[in-house]
Amino acid sequence: MNARQTPAAPPVLIEVDDDIEAINRLYRERRWGDGLPVIPPTRERVERMLSGTQRAPDEVIARIAPGFGAATVHLIAVNAVLAGCEAQHLPVLIAATAAIAEQPLNLQGIQATTNPATALLIINGPIAATLELNSGLNCLGQGNWGNAVLGRALHLIMQNIGRALPGEMDRATQGQPGKFTFCCAENEAASPWPPLHVDKGFRPDQSTVTVVGASGTLNMLCHEKDANDLLRVMADSIAYPTSNDYWCGGAPWVMLGPEHAEIFAQAGMDKEHVRLQLWEQSKMKASRRSIKDYARTRDARAAELGDIGPDTLLPVSPTPADLGILVAGGPGTHSVYIPTFGNTRSVTRLIEP
Amino acid sequence: MKRQRPSLSIATTAFQVLARTQAAALGQPGLPVAIIPHPLGPRSRAELRDMVAEHLPALVALVSEDKAIKP
């Protein structure tokens, strides 16, 4: 029997002085937090959190790599309290925890790599409004409770249950700010196209969480009103020679600002056209990579692309469908490119009570 | 899962903690882990061949010791 099969450890209750600063010192000493102050997960707070789901506290939702700790509903609730969540957030975290453990995301790789990759959460459907999540101005920034605590709680789950402690099993060379929190909703109201969860086969009235193995964000400023020229410069921004995605054929995302999405829609382009054009136009000559990374790419993508020469045009992902597109943000001529770990695929899960 | 074959992992010094912690997390605290110098990236193929030649006897010895996971 190995750790993936062993029963989940029962919850442990510890007694400490009723002093918020002493409790936070304890959390720092034991490395149970993310460096920011935490809300003490008292028995009463955890019980209130558990009222947010119909699931049994001892149900194992997933095993979290790289330590393969058992993410019980109870432990998810404990981390949710630590992060500042309330009961209504718990179903999102249960779905997100199940999603990160699905094989296509490759959580083992994401948690233990030197790359800054981490989990970006994208929320779709009516729950985004219920939880008052931010899908508009500064949706990836500070200032919204739901965005902040949901992303933070998932990262605490990844660290505490998955045992991905920085400098130990988390080997990130620099990491990224998104490893504190990284969550937004899609701006479905401002999008000219169906939302991403409908693209994935869910109904518009269902709520979902999508997890992405994101390496960071690259802002794309463009004042162009011509849709084809806008496509050209966005595609050029995707194609950078140190990208993980070009190495092994990844699954990056483009988060279109509503103004840029509207320019495409006004030109008669649907999402699939934009996706295909970005994929085609972002193909990059293999020789743009360093000599060593060119050699690594030749090995990594031989099965997909055959013999790769210096002039071979590498697509950022094996197929256009692997390039994700969503609409989020507020007014302004900005969109965001979200490169990934490369060897990862996003996962979308239904959020259930 | 035990597959009835001697096993070991090879990690560079930078990944030593990861290798040992993960082996324990997966229920194999006794997994032999050979630690070789970090980094590998800047080394030439010739240097890597030299490293293999230098460390191979130790790797063979490691899977031959009692602590190796064997049938």
Interface residues (C-beta under 8 A of the other chain):
Chain A: M1 N2 A3 R4 T6 P66 G67 F68 G69 A112 R163 G167 E168 M169 R171 K292
Chain B: M1 A14 F15 V17 L18 T21 Q22 A25 L26 G27 Q28 G41
